[in-house]
Amino acid sequence: MRRAAAGFTLMEVLLATSLLAAALALGFGILRAAGATVARGEAMAERNERIRAVSQFLRQRIGGAGAIAFGLDADSGQSLRFAGDARSMRFVAELPAYLGRGGPQLHALQVGGAGQARRLEVGFQLLRAGEALPASRPPEPLADELAEVEFAYRALAADGRPGPWERVWTAPQALPMQVRVRIRDARGPWPEMVVALPLAGAGMEAQR
């Protein structure tokens, strides 16, 4: 009876406190891990949604390129219908109504920034009598915090097969057969995009 009335011993209290601390630490660890898992899942979902939206925009705009001249080549005097290198491209396509006034406009895709802070931008210019008017607003960002963005182009070879990928499109009076877009961010490469242009080769007759 005297032992029961004396309460817990110091060793029992320390043991109980240690067990409680261990349980709390385990619980906080589980919560922290669950929170980190949720955060990673949200970040992955956000990245996937950004990839989907940017890819869809590029496929629609590049695939919708038309054989419409937007200027003249200063050297050859031929009409410009598609200009492109590894970091930029220009072509004419229909502008969706939700982006502005609609109708055919010059699309200018370009890579800005450097290092791990590259960004993909797009600008739009109205056309008048086969000439692009000065841009009325600065380029709009499509994606930022990119590590790499690269464009490439190819046409049909003489034997009718797809030719090699080129970093510079050398027949600006015509449209390429395909355009390849490679993008990589801090998490790794995006799915490679290869966009077919239905009007490929349009304008080649002007070269002959």
Secondary structure, 3 states (H helix, E strand, C coil): CHHHHCCCCHHHHHHHHHHHHHHHHHHHHHHHHHHHHHHHHHHHHHHHHHHHHHHHHHHHHHHCCECCCCCECCCCCCECCEEECCCEEEEEEEECHHHCCCEEEEEEEEEECCHHHEEEEEEEECEECCEECCCCCCCEEEEEEEEEEEEEEECECCCCCECCCECCCCCCCCCCCEEEEEEEECCEECCCEEEECCCCCCCHHHCC
